[in-house]
Amino acid sequence: MAATDCFPVAVTGLPERKLTLAAVGCGVVWRHHLQSISASLPRRISITAIVEPHAERRAAAVRAVKEELDEDARPYESLEEALAADPQGELFEAVDIMVPNLGTLHEEVALLAQKAGRHVLLEKPISVSVASAERIVAAGKAHAPHKVLMVAENAQYWREIIAAKRLIDGGAIGKVITVRAKFWETALPALNEWARDGAYDPGSFIASGPEGFVFDGGLHWLRPMRMFLGPAKRVASVSGATLEHMRGPGMAQALISFESGVTAIFEAILAPGPISDQPFFVLQGTEGEIVIDGFEGGGQLITVSEGVLLKRSLNEGYAGPIGWDTGYLGEMQDFAAAVLDGKVPEASAQEAVEDLRLMLAIMKASKTGAWES
């Protein structure tokens, strides 16, 4: 089974051309995006430019493109430089923005690309404030109304998330009565590629910014909760520190009340030491339960028939890729289809604004001690 078969992305036949893409910012997320582009069948994206201010990372990214895709990407120190060298979009028609989400940096870089008339794939979170996020969406409509603006939220495309959503919609566990979501990582570099890359070190944007670990990664868990349960209404939460040098929260627990009447639990923790492999989601229904496992993928549908407990793999009968990285694969395929085929992306940029709005409410509630909306 082709990799695309597990995603709601239409790819038919071999495309006449590939999407030409500039990779902007080349940290850990960049490596996942590159690997996903390489793994796509058929491959519909060519990386033609690398934009990275750090000289060693820039050179390493150019080498990686050659090794993974056998393509020669042109290196640039800034997006301004790259756009000046390619004013007509002959080298790259789209940008994949993966710069740190610090202050209004996402907005500033996205606006450069939008004013230049490029398609934009913007790594989540869309920004650090709702006002900034809404300006990004508005700028796309104003400066590039016929171009794609998509926020890279890989949770939308996780194989197990898609499988669970289909089971819920099909009534497999009856009415959903509650959900528990847990976002967990260890800060030990030996056990976590993000930690090895320095993402949580003193001085990193995650450690030095007021948002912290919970904000940066927790959106990956809020999107599926909204997919499963619909719009959120209000939240109550507490948060705390796990690393002394991290300015923002390293852990949080939140109760989220949804407009559907369901109340769910969201937890997040960056453990300073080792942490066990724990389910990402447990969805309890009136007639069964769905458990979605951790980063490596997998999960179970648990039901009962004639008094006998039944456990079935979420991936039963499926032979394709599973786990966290399927989300990157799906989002890159969806972006290519949106640009090349005119396909409507699986989620609009406005959904990323709503994810952000919910996360900010969680952060606010942990400070006020009150329910926030």
Beta strands, then each sheet from edge to edge (+ up, - down):
strand 1: 19-24
strand 2: 45-51
strand 3: 74-76
strand 4: 94-97
strand 5: 119-123
strand 6: 149-152
strand 7: 176-186
strand 8: 232-240
strand 9: 251-258
strand 10: 263-271
strand 11: 281-285
strand 12: 289-292
strand 13: 299-305
strand 14: 308-313
sheet 1: 3+ 2+ 1+ 4+ 5+ 6+
sheet 2: 8+ 9- 10+ 7+ 11- 12+ 13- 14+
end
